[in-house]
Amino acid sequence: MSGMLKITLVKSMIGRPEKHRKVLRGMGLTKLNRTVELQNTPSVRGMVDKVSHLVVAEEK
């Protein structure tokens, strides 16, 4: 699992549980429609799975 993931925050974190907010902040997503590129590792995949209803992830 090498390569990069392009992750975009597409839904607001307002009203979401604190755990979800911490995961998003840990990935560097603080504002709506912000995009970050992270390594495609099992830990990042797990973070994306936790908040999959708030983000869109695509392989680069």
PQR file of N, CA, C, O and H, with PARSE charges and radii, in Angstrom:
ATOM      1  N   MET A   1       0.827  -1.201   0.000 -0.4000 1.5000
ATOM      2  CA  MET A   1       0.000   0.000   0.000 -0.0000 2.0000
ATOM      3  C   MET A   1       0.860   1.250   0.000  0.5500 1.7000
ATOM      4  O   MET A   1       0.973   1.933   1.018 -0.5500 1.4000
ATOM      5  N   SER A   2       1.452   1.542  -1.112 -0.4000 1.5000
ATOM      6  CA  SER A   2       2.241   2.763  -1.170 -0.0000 2.0000
ATOM      7  C   SER A   2       1.456   3.798  -1.962  0.5500 1.7000
ATOM      8  O   SER A   2       0.351   3.523  -2.428 -0.5500 1.4000
ATOM      9  H   SER A   2       1.361   0.988  -1.939  0.4000 1.0000
ATOM     10  N   GLY A   3       2.015   4.962  -2.110 -0.4000 1.5000
ATOM     11  CA  GLY A   3       1.336   6.013  -2.846 -0.0000 2.0000
ATOM     12  C   GLY A   3       0.699   7.026  -1.915  0.5500 1.7000
ATOM     13  O   GLY A   3       0.946   7.038  -0.709 -0.5500 1.4000
ATOM     14  H   GLY A   3       2.914   5.186  -1.731  0.4000 1.0000
ATOM     15  N   MET A   4      -0.118   7.864  -2.500 -0.4000 1.5000
ATOM     16  CA  MET A   4      -0.726   8.952  -1.752 -0.0000 2.0000
ATOM     17  C   MET A   4      -2.249   8.874  -1.837  0.5500 1.7000
ATOM     18  O   MET A   4      -2.813   8.329  -2.786 -0.5500 1.4000
ATOM     19  H   MET A   4      -0.318   7.853  -3.479  0.4000 1.0000
ATOM     20  N   LEU A   5      -2.891   9.433  -0.822 -0.4000 1.5000
ATOM     21  CA  LEU A   5      -4.341   9.577  -0.804 -0.0000 2.0000
ATOM     22  C   LEU A   5      -4.671  11.062  -0.819  0.5500 1.7000
ATOM     23  O   LEU A   5      -4.065  11.845  -0.088 -0.5500 1.4000
ATOM     24  H   LEU A   5      -2.433   9.876  -0.051  0.4000 1.0000
ATOM     25  N   LYS A   6      -5.617  11.443  -1.641 -0.4000 1.5000
ATOM     26  CA  LYS A   6      -6.110  12.817  -1.676 -0.0000 2.0000
ATOM     27  C   LYS A   6      -7.436  12.816  -0.928  0.5500 1.7000
ATOM     28  O   LYS A   6      -8.405  12.204  -1.376 -0.5500 1.4000
ATOM     29  H   LYS A   6      -6.110  10.807  -2.235  0.4000 1.0000
ATOM     30  N   ILE A   7      -7.479  13.501   0.215 -0.4000 1.5000
ATOM     31  CA  ILE A   7      -8.653  13.467   1.094 -0.0000 2.0000
ATOM     32  C   ILE A   7      -9.256  14.864   1.178  0.5500 1.7000
ATOM     33  O   ILE A   7      -8.560  15.833   1.483 -0.5500 1.4000
ATOM     34  H   ILE A   7      -6.692  13.998   0.579  0.4000 1.0000
ATOM     35  N   THR A   8     -10.559  14.962   0.906 -0.4000 1.5000
ATOM     36  CA  THR A   8     -11.264  16.245   0.917 -0.0000 2.0000
ATOM     37  C   THR A   8     -12.415  16.189   1.913  0.5500 1.7000
ATOM     38  O   THR A   8     -13.194  15.235   1.918 -0.5500 1.4000
ATOM     39  H   THR A   8     -11.125  14.175   0.658  0.4000 1.0000
ATOM     40  N   LEU A   9     -12.519  17.212   2.754 -0.4000 1.5000
ATOM     41  CA  LEU A   9     -13.628  17.319   3.702 -0.0000 2.0000
ATOM     42  C   LEU A   9     -14.840  17.884   2.966  0.5500 1.7000
ATOM     43  O   LEU A   9     -14.804  19.023   2.500 -0.5500 1.4000
ATOM     44  H   LEU A   9     -11.886  17.986   2.749  0.4000 1.0000
ATOM     45  N   VAL A  10     -15.919  17.093   2.857 -0.4000 1.5000
ATOM     46  CA  VAL A  10     -17.080  17.519   2.075 -0.0000 2.0000
ATOM     47  C   VAL A  10     -18.316  17.790   2.928  0.5500 1.7000
ATOM     48  O   VAL A  10     -19.288  18.368   2.440 -0.5500 1.4000
ATOM     49  H   VAL A  10     -15.948  16.168   3.235  0.4000 1.0000
ATOM     50  N   LYS A  11     -18.290  17.376   4.204 -0.4000 1.5000
ATOM     51  CA  LYS A  11     -19.396  17.680   5.109 -0.0000 2.0000
ATOM     52  C   LYS A  11     -18.833  18.304   6.377  0.5500 1.7000
ATOM     53  O   LYS A  11     -17.727  17.972   6.806 -0.5500 1.4000
ATOM     54  H   LYS A  11     -17.501  16.906   4.600  0.4000 1.0000
ATOM     55  N   SER A  12     -19.595  19.204   6.968 -0.4000 1.5000
ATOM     56  CA  SER A  12     -19.149  19.935   8.147 -0.0000 2.0000
ATOM     57  C   SER A  12     -18.979  19.026   9.355  0.5500 1.7000
ATOM     58  O   SER A  12     -19.676  18.021   9.495 -0.5500 1.4000
ATOM     59  H   SER A  12     -20.492  19.474   6.620  0.4000 1.0000
ATOM     60  N   MET A  13     -18.036  19.396  10.232 -0.4000 1.5000
ATOM     61  CA  MET A  13     -17.847  18.647  11.470 -0.0000 2.0000
ATOM     62  C   MET A  13     -18.682  19.225  12.617  0.5500 1.7000
ATOM     63  O   MET A  13     -18.568  18.770  13.755 -0.5500 1.4000
ATOM     64  H   MET A  13     -17.470  20.212  10.119  0.4000 1.0000
ATOM     65  N   ILE A  14     -19.515  20.218  12.324 -0.4000 1.5000
ATOM     66  CA  ILE A  14     -20.382  20.797  13.351 -0.0000 2.0000
ATOM     67  C   ILE A  14     -21.383  19.741  13.808  0.5500 1.7000
ATOM     68  O   ILE A  14     -22.033  19.101  12.981 -0.5500 1.4000
ATOM     69  H   ILE A  14     -19.608  20.587  11.399  0.4000 1.0000
ATOM     70  N   GLY A  15     -21.506  19.560  15.094 -0.4000 1.5000
ATOM     71  CA  GLY A  15     -22.452  18.609  15.647 -0.0000 2.0000
ATOM     72  C   GLY A  15     -21.968  17.168  15.640  0.5500 1.7000
ATOM     73  O   GLY A  15     -22.710  16.264  16.023 -0.5500 1.4000
ATOM     74  H   GLY A  15     -20.978  20.079  15.766  0.4000 1.0000
ATOM     75  N   ARG A  16     -20.744  16.945  15.212 -0.4000 1.5000
ATOM     76  CA  ARG A  16     -20.183  15.589  15.181 -0.0000 2.0000
ATOM     77  C   ARG A  16     -19.520  15.271  16.509  0.5500 1.7000
ATOM     78  O   ARG A  16     -19.139  16.187  17.239 -0.5500 1.4000
ATOM     79  H   ARG A  16     -20.141  17.680  14.900  0.4000 1.0000
ATOM     80  N   PRO A  17     -19.373  14.004  16.838 -0.5600 1.5000
ATOM     81  CA  PRO A  17     -18.709  13.630  18.094  0.2800 2.0000
ATOM     82  C   PRO A  17     -17.257  14.126  18.119  0.5500 1.7000
ATOM     83  O   PRO A  17     -16.622  14.282  17.076 -0.5500 1.4000
ATOM     84  N   GLU A  18     -16.754  14.368  19.324 -0.4000 1.5000
ATOM     85  CA  GLU A  18     -15.392  14.878  19.491 -0.0000 2.0000
ATOM     86  C   GLU A  18     -14.357  13.932  18.877  0.5500 1.7000
ATOM     87  O   GLU A  18     -13.333  14.388  18.368 -0.5500 1.4000
ATOM     88  H   GLU A  18     -17.270  14.241  20.171  0.4000 1.0000
ATOM     89  N   LYS A  19     -14.612  12.623  18.921 -0.4000 1.5000
ATOM     90  CA  LYS A  19     -13.677  11.655  18.312 -0.0000 2.0000
ATOM     91  C   LYS A  19     -13.527  11.921  16.814  0.5500 1.7000
ATOM     92  O   LYS A  19     -12.416  11.879  16.286 -0.5500 1.4000
ATOM     93  H   LYS A  19     -15.443  12.252  19.335  0.4000 1.0000
ATOM     94  N   HIS A  20     -14.632  12.193  16.133 -0.4000 1.5000
ATOM     95  CA  HIS A  20     -14.575  12.467  14.701 -0.0000 2.0000
ATOM     96  C   HIS A  20     -13.807  13.753  14.441  0.5500 1.7000
ATOM     97  O   HIS A  20     -13.011  13.823  13.504 -0.5500 1.4000
ATOM     98  H   HIS A  20     -15.535  12.227  16.563  0.4000 1.0000
ATOM     99  N   ARG A  21     -14.041  14.773  15.266 -0.4000 1.5000
ATOM    100  CA  ARG A  21     -13.341  16.046  15.106 -0.0000 2.0000
ATOM    101  C   ARG A  21     -11.834  15.877  15.268  0.5500 1.7000
ATOM    102  O   ARG A  21     -11.048  16.463  14.524 -0.5500 1.4000
ATOM    103  H   ARG A  21     -14.687  14.716  16.027  0.4000 1.0000
ATOM    104  N   LYS A  22     -11.443  15.063  16.257 -0.4000 1.5000
ATOM    105  CA  LYS A  22     -10.021  14.831  16.500 -0.0000 2.0000
ATOM    106  C   LYS A  22      -9.372  14.101  15.330  0.5500 1.7000
ATOM    107  O   LYS A  22      -8.236  14.398  14.958 -0.5500 1.4000
ATOM    108  H   LYS A  22     -12.082  14.587  16.862  0.4000 1.0000
ATOM    109  N   VAL A  23     -10.091  13.151  14.755 -0.4000 1.5000
ATOM    110  CA  VAL A  23      -9.568  12.422  13.596 -0.0000 2.0000
ATOM    111  C   VAL A  23      -9.366  13.389  12.424  0.5500 1.7000
ATOM    112  O   VAL A  23      -8.330  13.352  11.760 -0.5500 1.4000
ATOM    113  H   VAL A  23     -11.014  12.910  15.057  0.4000 1.0000
ATOM    114  N   LEU A  24     -10.351  14.248  12.174 -0.4000 1.5000
ATOM    115  CA  LEU A  24     -10.240  15.204  11.069 -0.0000 2.0000
ATOM    116  C   LEU A  24      -9.091  16.177  11.301  0.5500 1.7000
ATOM    117  O   LEU A  24      -8.328  16.463  10.378 -0.5500 1.4000
ATOM    118  H   LEU A  24     -11.192  14.278  12.714  0.4000 1.0000
ATOM    119  N   ARG A  25      -8.959  16.688  12.523 -0.4000 1.5000
ATOM    120  CA  ARG A  25      -7.856  17.610  12.823 -0.0000 2.0000
ATOM    121  C   ARG A  25      -6.512  16.899  12.687  0.5500 1.7000
ATOM    122  O   ARG A  25      -5.531  17.494  12.243 -0.5500 1.4000
ATOM    123  H   ARG A  25      -9.579  16.456  13.272  0.4000 1.0000
ATOM    124  N   GLY A  26      -6.473  15.631  13.069 -0.4000 1.5000
ATOM    125  CA  GLY A  26      -5.245  14.854  12.951 -0.0000 2.0000
ATOM    126  C   GLY A  26      -4.803  14.676  11.507  0.5500 1.7000
ATOM    127  O   GLY A  26      -3.612  14.552  11.223 -0.5500 1.4000
ATOM    128  H   GLY A  26      -7.271  15.147  13.430  0.4000 1.0000
ATOM    129  N   MET A  27      -5.765  14.663  10.603 -0.4000 1.5000
ATOM    130  CA  MET A  27      -5.447  14.561   9.177 -0.0000 2.0000
ATOM    131  C   MET A  27      -5.163  15.928   8.566  0.5500 1.7000
ATOM    132  O   MET A  27      -4.740  16.014   7.414 -0.5500 1.4000
ATOM    133  H   MET A  27      -6.733  14.764  10.834  0.4000 1.0000
ATOM    134  N   GLY A  28      -5.391  16.996   9.326 -0.4000 1.5000
ATOM    135  CA  GLY A  28      -5.134  18.339   8.816 -0.0000 2.0000
ATOM    136  C   GLY A  28      -6.324  18.967   8.129  0.5500 1.7000
ATOM    137  O   GLY A  28      -6.177  19.951   7.405 -0.5500 1.4000
ATOM    138  H   GLY A  28      -5.735  16.926  10.263  0.4000 1.0000
ATOM    139  N   LEU A  29      -7.512  18.406   8.349 -0.4000 1.5000
ATOM    140  CA  LEU A  29      -8.732  18.952   7.739 -0.0000 2.0000
ATOM    141  C   LEU A  29      -9.463  19.813   8.757  0.5500 1.7000
ATOM    142  O   LEU A  29     -10.021  19.298   9.725 -0.5500 1.4000
ATOM    143  H   LEU A  29      -7.632  17.606   8.938  0.4000 1.0000
ATOM    144  N   THR A  30      -9.461  21.130   8.539 -0.4000 1.5000
ATOM    145  CA  THR A  30     -10.077  22.042   9.491 -0.0000 2.0000
ATOM    146  C   THR A  30     -11.245  22.810   8.893  0.5500 1.7000
ATOM    147  O   THR A  30     -12.127  23.262   9.622 -0.5500 1.4000
ATOM    148  H   THR A  30      -9.008  21.549   7.752  0.4000 1.0000
ATOM    149  N   LYS A  31     -11.260  22.961   7.583 -0.4000 1.5000
ATOM    150  CA  LYS A  31     -12.323  23.727   6.942 -0.0000 2.0000
ATOM    151  C   LYS A  31     -12.966  22.909   5.832  0.5500 1.7000
ATOM    152  O   LYS A  31     -12.347  22.009   5.263 -0.5500 1.4000
ATOM    153  H   LYS A  31     -10.543  22.594   6.991  0.4000 1.0000
ATOM    154  N   LEU A  32     -14.204  23.233   5.539 -0.4000 1.5000
ATOM    155  CA  LEU A  32     -14.956  22.549   4.497 -0.0000 2.0000
ATOM    156  C   LEU A  32     -14.260  22.709   3.144  0.5500 1.7000
ATOM    157  O   LEU A  32     -13.715  23.771   2.842 -0.5500 1.4000
ATOM    158  H   LEU A  32     -14.706  23.963   6.000  0.4000 1.0000
ATOM    159  N   ASN A  33     -14.282  21.665   2.347 -0.4000 1.5000
ATOM    160  CA  ASN A  33     -13.689  21.628   1.004 -0.0000 2.0000
ATOM    161  C   ASN A  33     -12.173  21.758   1.001  0.5500 1.7000
ATOM    162  O   ASN A  33     -11.579  21.991  -0.052 -0.5500 1.4000
ATOM    163  H   ASN A  33     -14.725  20.803   2.592  0.4000 1.0000
ATOM    164  N   ARG A  34     -11.542  21.612   2.146 -0.4000 1.5000
ATOM    165  CA  ARG A  34     -10.085  21.613   2.202 -0.0000 2.0000
ATOM    166  C   ARG A  34      -9.581  20.226   1.825  0.5500 1.7000
ATOM    167  O   ARG A  34     -10.182  19.223   2.208 -0.5500 1.4000
ATOM    168  H   ARG A  34     -12.024  21.423   3.002  0.4000 1.0000
ATOM    169  N   THR A  35      -8.483  20.163   1.077 -0.4000 1.5000
ATOM    170  CA  THR A  35      -7.918  18.904   0.610 -0.0000 2.0000
ATOM    171  C   THR A  35      -6.503  18.742   1.141  0.5500 1.7000
ATOM    172  O   THR A  35      -5.721  19.692   1.152 -0.5500 1.4000
ATOM    173  H   THR A  35      -7.995  20.978   0.766  0.4000 1.0000
ATOM    174  N   VAL A  36      -6.181  17.530   1.581 -0.4000 1.5000
ATOM    175  CA  VAL A  36      -4.823  17.206   2.018 -0.0000 2.0000
ATOM    176  C   VAL A  36      -4.374  15.945   1.291  0.5500 1.7000
ATOM    177  O   VAL A  36      -5.191  15.125   0.873 -0.5500 1.4000
ATOM    178  H   VAL A  36      -6.817  16.758   1.572  0.4000 1.0000
ATOM    179  N   GLU A  37      -3.061  15.807   1.150 -0.4000 1.5000
ATOM    180  CA  GLU A  37      -2.493  14.597   0.573 -0.0000 2.0000
ATOM    181  C   GLU A  37      -1.685  13.903   1.645  0.5500 1.7000
ATOM    182  O   GLU A  37      -0.762  14.488   2.212 -0.5500 1.4000
ATOM    183  H   GLU A  37      -2.397  16.473   1.490  0.4000 1.0000
ATOM    184  N   LEU A  38      -2.032  12.642   1.931 -0.4000 1.5000
ATOM    185  CA  LEU A  38      -1.356  11.874   2.963 -0.0000 2.0000
ATOM    186  C   LEU A  38      -0.884  10.547   2.381  0.5500 1.7000
ATOM    187  O   LEU A  38      -1.423  10.063   1.386 -0.5500 1.4000
ATOM    188  H   LEU A  38      -2.782  12.166   1.470  0.4000 1.0000
ATOM    189  N   GLN A  39       0.136   9.968   3.021 -0.4000 1.5000
ATOM    190  CA  GLN A  39       0.629   8.656   2.600 -0.0000 2.0000
ATOM    191  C   GLN A  39      -0.476   7.620   2.771  0.5500 1.7000
ATOM    192  O   GLN A  39      -1.268   7.692   3.711 -0.5500 1.4000
ATOM    193  H   GLN A  39       0.574  10.362   3.829  0.4000 1.0000
ATOM    194  N   ASN A  40      -0.521   6.677   1.874 -0.4000 1.5000
ATOM    195  CA  ASN A  40      -1.514   5.601   1.933 -0.0000 2.0000
ATOM    196  C   ASN A  40      -0.999   4.506   2.870  0.5500 1.7000
ATOM    197  O   ASN A  40      -0.422   3.515   2.422 -0.5500 1.4000
ATOM    198  H   ASN A  40       0.122   6.618   1.110  0.4000 1.0000
ATOM    199  N   THR A  41      -1.214   4.697   4.174 -0.4000 1.5000
ATOM    200  CA  THR A  41      -0.779   3.734   5.179 -0.0000 2.0000
ATOM    201  C   THR A  41      -2.002   3.161   5.889  0.5500 1.7000
ATOM    202  O   THR A  41      -3.084   3.744   5.819 -0.5500 1.4000
ATOM    203  H   THR A  41      -1.683   5.502   4.537  0.4000 1.0000
ATOM    204  N   PRO A  42      -1.843   2.031   6.568 -0.5600 1.5000
ATOM    205  CA  PRO A  42      -2.991   1.463   7.295  0.2800 2.0000
ATOM    206  C   PRO A  42      -3.578   2.420   8.328  0.5500 1.7000
ATOM    207  O   PRO A  42      -4.793   2.437   8.528 -0.5500 1.4000
ATOM    208  N   SER A  43      -2.729   3.224   8.993 -0.4000 1.5000
ATOM    209  CA  SER A  43      -3.258   4.143  10.003 -0.0000 2.0000
ATOM    210  C   SER A  43      -4.096   5.251   9.372  0.5500 1.7000
ATOM    211  O   SER A  43      -5.136   5.624   9.914 -0.5500 1.4000
ATOM    212  H   SER A  43      -1.743   3.211   8.831  0.4000 1.0000
ATOM    213  N   VAL A  44      -3.657   5.774   8.244 -0.4000 1.5000
ATOM    214  CA  VAL A  44      -4.427   6.813   7.552 -0.0000 2.0000
ATOM    215  C   VAL A  44      -5.715   6.214   6.989  0.5500 1.7000
ATOM    216  O   VAL A  44      -6.764   6.857   7.028 -0.5500 1.4000
ATOM    217  H   VAL A  44      -2.811   5.471   7.804  0.4000 1.0000
ATOM    218  N   ARG A  45      -5.645   4.985   6.466 -0.4000 1.5000
ATOM    219  CA  ARG A  45      -6.844   4.310   5.974 -0.0000 2.0000
ATOM    220  C   ARG A  45      -7.874   4.142   7.092  0.5500 1.7000
ATOM    221  O   ARG A  45      -9.071   4.321   6.870 -0.5500 1.4000
ATOM    222  H   ARG A  45      -4.792   4.463   6.434  0.4000 1.0000
ATOM    223  N   GLY A  46      -7.405   3.801   8.288 -0.4000 1.5000
ATOM    224  CA  GLY A  46      -8.293   3.658   9.429 -0.0000 2.0000
ATOM    225  C   GLY A  46      -8.964   4.966   9.796  0.5500 1.7000
ATOM    226  O   GLY A  46     -10.147   4.993  10.138 -0.5500 1.4000
ATOM    227  H   GLY A  46      -6.432   3.656   8.468  0.4000 1.0000
ATOM    228  N   MET A  47      -8.193   6.069   9.724 -0.4000 1.5000
ATOM    229  CA  MET A  47      -8.757   7.387  10.013 -0.0000 2.0000
ATOM    230  C   MET A  47      -9.835   7.738   8.995  0.5500 1.7000
ATOM    231  O   MET A  47     -10.887   8.268   9.351 -0.5500 1.4000
ATOM    232  H   MET A  47      -7.233   6.047   9.447  0.4000 1.0000
ATOM    233  N   VAL A  48      -9.565   7.440   7.729 -0.4000 1.5000
ATOM    234  CA  VAL A  48     -10.541   7.726   6.669 -0.0000 2.0000
ATOM    235  C   VAL A  48     -11.798   6.897   6.888  0.5500 1.7000
ATOM    236  O   VAL A  48     -12.906   7.398   6.699 -0.5500 1.4000
ATOM    237  H   VAL A  48      -8.709   7.010   7.440  0.4000 1.0000
ATOM    238  N   ASP A  49     -11.645   5.638   7.283 -0.4000 1.5000
ATOM    239  CA  ASP A  49     -12.809   4.778   7.535 -0.0000 2.0000
ATOM    240  C   ASP A  49     -13.676   5.318   8.665  0.5500 1.7000
ATOM    241  O   ASP A  49     -14.901   5.227   8.598 -0.5500 1.4000
ATOM    242  H   ASP A  49     -10.745   5.230   7.436  0.4000 1.0000
ATOM    243  N   LYS A  50     -13.052   5.884   9.711 -0.4000 1.5000
ATOM    244  CA  LYS A  50     -13.802   6.430  10.854 -0.0000 2.0000
ATOM    245  C   LYS A  50     -14.716   7.578  10.441  0.5500 1.7000
ATOM    246  O   LYS A  50     -15.825   7.712  10.959 -0.5500 1.4000
ATOM    247  H   LYS A  50     -12.056   5.958   9.765  0.4000 1.0000
ATOM    248  N   VAL A  51     -14.248   8.407   9.504 -0.4000 1.5000
ATOM    249  CA  VAL A  51     -15.018   9.596   9.106 -0.0000 2.0000
ATOM    250  C   VAL A  51     -15.392   9.538   7.626  0.5500 1.7000
ATOM    251  O   VAL A  51     -15.479  10.572   6.965 -0.5500 1.4000
ATOM    252  H   VAL A  51     -13.347   8.298   9.083  0.4000 1.0000
ATOM    253  N   SER A  52     -15.613   8.326   7.106 -0.4000 1.5000
ATOM    254  CA  SER A  52     -15.886   8.162   5.674 -0.0000 2.0000
ATOM    255  C   SER A  52     -17.150   8.892   5.222  0.5500 1.7000
ATOM    256  O   SER A  52     -17.291   9.220   4.044 -0.5500 1.4000
ATOM    257  H   SER A  52     -15.542   7.486   7.644  0.4000 1.0000
ATOM    258  N   HIS A  53     -18.073   9.147   6.161 -0.4000 1.5000
ATOM    259  CA  HIS A  53     -19.306   9.849   5.818 -0.0000 2.0000
ATOM    260  C   HIS A  53     -19.092  11.360   5.706  0.5500 1.7000
ATOM    261  O   HIS A  53     -19.999  12.082   5.289 -0.5500 1.4000
ATOM    262  H   HIS A  53     -17.958   8.880   7.118  0.4000 1.0000
ATOM    263  N   LEU A  54     -17.895  11.847   6.074 -0.4000 1.5000
ATOM    264  CA  LEU A  54     -17.601  13.280   6.017 -0.0000 2.0000
ATOM    265  C   LEU A  54     -16.573  13.641   4.950  0.5500 1.7000
ATOM    266  O   LEU A  54     -16.453  14.809   4.579 -0.5500 1.4000
ATOM    267  H   LEU A  54     -17.159  11.261   6.412  0.4000 1.0000
ATOM    268  N   VAL A  55     -15.834  12.658   4.455 -0.4000 1.5000
ATOM    269  CA  VAL A  55     -14.742  12.943   3.534 -0.0000 2.0000
ATOM    270  C   VAL A  55     -14.878  12.140   2.241  0.5500 1.7000
ATOM    271  O   VAL A  55     -15.613  11.156   2.168 -0.5500 1.4000
ATOM    272  H   VAL A  55     -15.931  11.710   4.756  0.4000 1.0000
ATOM    273  N   VAL A  56     -14.150  12.592   1.235 -0.4000 1.5000
ATOM    274  CA  VAL A  56     -13.999  11.848  -0.018 -0.0000 2.0000
ATOM    275  C   VAL A  56     -12.509  11.580  -0.175  0.5500 1.7000
ATOM    276  O   VAL A  56     -11.700  12.507  -0.149 -0.5500 1.4000
ATOM    277  H   VAL A  56     -13.553  13.393   1.295  0.4000 1.0000
ATOM    278  N   ALA A  57     -12.146  10.301  -0.340 -0.4000 1.5000
ATOM    279  CA  ALA A  57     -10.746   9.925  -0.497 -0.0000 2.0000
ATOM    280  C   ALA A  57     -10.539   9.294  -1.866  0.5500 1.7000
ATOM    281  O   ALA A  57     -11.320   8.446  -2.298 -0.5500 1.4000
ATOM    282  H   ALA A  57     -12.803   9.548  -0.361  0.4000 1.0000
ATOM    283  N   GLU A  58      -9.477   9.717  -2.541 -0.4000 1.5000
ATOM    284  CA  GLU A  58      -9.144   9.131  -3.831 -0.0000 2.0000
ATOM    285  C   GLU A  58      -7.651   8.869  -3.888  0.5500 1.7000
ATOM    286  O   GLU A  58      -6.854   9.647  -3.362 -0.5500 1.4000
ATOM    287  H   GLU A  58      -8.842  10.406  -2.190  0.4000 1.0000
ATOM    288  N   GLU A  59      -7.276   7.774  -4.527 -0.4000 1.5000
ATOM    289  CA  GLU A  59      -5.863   7.442  -4.657 -0.0000 2.0000
ATOM    290  C   GLU A  59      -5.231   8.285  -5.737  0.5500 1.7000
ATOM    291  O   GLU A  59      -5.844   8.592  -6.759 -0.5500 1.4000
ATOM    292  H   GLU A  59      -7.923   7.143  -4.955  0.4000 1.0000
ATOM    293  N   LYS A  60      -3.983   8.653  -5.484 -0.4000 1.5000
ATOM    294  CA  LYS A  60      -3.254   9.455  -6.472 -0.0000 2.0000
ATOM    295  C   LYS A  60      -2.199   8.630  -7.122  0.5500 1.7000
ATOM    296  O   LYS A  60      -1.473   9.123  -7.985 -0.5500 1.4000
ATOM    297  H   LYS A  60      -3.485   8.403  -4.653  0.4000 1.0000
TER
END
